[in-house]
């Protein structure tokens, strides 16, 4: 097929259209998560779901243990029969398409990937929703590029536009979605992508809000920071914790590879364990803290609802375990939302414990949770500034970027001392594609390649 470059205005309009499609897709995706959550937990048919309120006691009682199993088997069937690309986080598939295969994304993926992940989250599996919606937005961008006969950097830019729009729409974070997509998906030196991705991100955020399905945000009055250096130390700690998370995720995936080949048994057993853990958490605390994306628990942490560090650390470890179980056994979903949960519980728990040991230390647990959300996500995903922006926009604290950004940089640097791959590039490296995890490393590789008289290294 003959391709043709668009004029600038026409291309910007395509970016806006992709943003509108990404925002509308996010709204529909959220509605289906709500539907499946209400069916699996409450036995009701409803598209309404308050992300920030704890799930009421299940209609099924102890039978809620079976919800993740039923959901997991449905997801396995979708992956095995209809869309193998629906397995995992989704962002790795976009990276593979952009930097390895350079092939068109299957349009049917726009249906099967969101369906699989909405069933997974709705039935209680511990995964995020950013990867699938980024993949969905990328499919929209790819389809528009095909219809307009675009190729090369224009097509890749529309893929990034769709991913940015979906991220911005999910987290009500237009600045964060914009920077997140550039960091994770852009090659070095492609500055002509900046304006289209910016337009798409803000359009996606506006679109989902206009449809009434946007994320409401955490209502949080940011207090004074006090001992800023202590929060930088927390960033270092989050880097270590993120390295531990990635190591557990890698070990769990290796362990499940040795499991019997039948994917239904593999994922079903993992979801049975997850269901038991969810129910035990409910019995002990009165809430299903570790199921789904976990935004209700994050809201409680940010509201100062936890006062015991060991409860927070217990939730951290349990969430880490159920996330590794879900993804390691072949589930469908992202890692950013679990990373927000892990960062919030780790940060608040560390602050309360530090204040207990050193009563004079001016370390606020709520601020520590915000720093934890940003820095743990940055370390886990490689989206250093995008994570800071998303966390700031979610809590309405854009003025605190001057402290969140350094903590994120420190966390990312510490994690890379132990593990060179992010949650989005770990699978690709196992498959023989050791891609650099973000824009900064791609820029480094280009610089080193020029100094050595070679092309980009691209090996992270």
C-alpha positions, 0 to 999 in steps of 0.5 A: 500500500502506498503511503503518504505524509499528512500535512501538519494540521491534518495530522494533529486532527488525527491525534485529537481523534485518536485521543477521543477514541482512547478516552471513549474506550477508557470510559467503556472499559471502566464500565465493563470493570464495574459490571463484572465487579458487581456480578462477581462480588455483589451478584447484581447487574450494574455499571456503577462502581465507586473506585474509592469506596470499599467493596461491601460484603459479597453476596456469595459469602465464602463463595467469593473465593470462587470468583477469581477462579471463574474469572480466571478460567474465562480469561484463560479461554479468551487468551487461548482461543481468541487473543494470545496478545491479551496475556500479560501487561499489554505495554510489552506488546506495544513495545514489541510492535514499535521496536521489533515487529513493526506490524499492524495491531489486530483490530480484534484486540480492541475487543478481547484485551479490554474484555479479558482484563475487565473480567480479571479485575472485576473477579478480584485478580490483582492487576492494573488497567493501564496496560490494556487501555494503552494497548486499546488506544494503540489499536485505535491509533494504528487503525486510523494510520492504516485508513489514512495510509500512514507509515513510519513515524506517523503510524508509531506516533498515533500508537503513542497518542492512543496509549497516552490518551488511555492512560490520561483518561484512566487516571485523570492525569493528562500531563502524566499520560503525555509524559508517560507515553513519551518516556515508555514508547518514544525512540530517542530524538523523535521530538516531532511526536511531542505535540500530537501526543500532548493533544491526544493525552489532554483530549482523552482526559477530557473525553472520559470526563465528558462521558462521566466515567473519569477517575474522581481523584483522591481528595487530599489536602497536601500538608507541608513537607517538613524533612524533605531529605527523609522523603528522598530516603523513602524514594531509595527504599521504594527502589529497593522494594520495587526491585524485590517486587520485580524479582518475585514477579520473575520468580513466580513466572519461572515457577509457573512455567514449570507447572503442567502445560494446561493453562486452565489448571495453571491459572485456575490454581493460582486464582484459587489461592488468590481467592482464599487470600482475599477472603482471609483478608476480609475475615481479618480486616472487614475489607477485601483490601488486595482485590482488583486495582485497590484504589479504595485501600489507597484512598483509606491510606491517604485519608490517614485510616491506618495507624499500624505499620505492620498492617500496612506492610502485611497488605504490601506483601499480600498485594505483591504476592497476589499480583505476582500470582495473577501475572505469573500464572498467565493473567491479563492486566497491567502493573501500574495500579498495583504499583500505586498500591504497593507504594502507598502502603510501603510509604505510609508504613515506613513513615509510621514505623520511622516515627515510632522509632524516632519520635522527633522525625517530621515524616507525614504518613500521608505524604510518605504514601504519595511519595511511595506511589510515585517512586515505587511506580517509577522504579517498577515501570521505568516511567520516571517523570510520568509516574511523578506526574500521574501521582501528583495529578491523582492527589491534586498536588501538582505543586509538589513535583519538585520533591516527587520527581527527585524521589522517583529518579532515586528510586529508579536508579536504585532499582536498576542497580539490582535489576535492569528490566522494568515490568514492561521489558522483563518478558521481552528480554526473556524472549530475546528482545532486550529493549531499553526500558525508557526514552532516557536509556534509548538516548544514552544508547544513541549517544554511545552508538555515535561515539563508537560509530555504531547504531543504538545499542537498545539493550537497556 
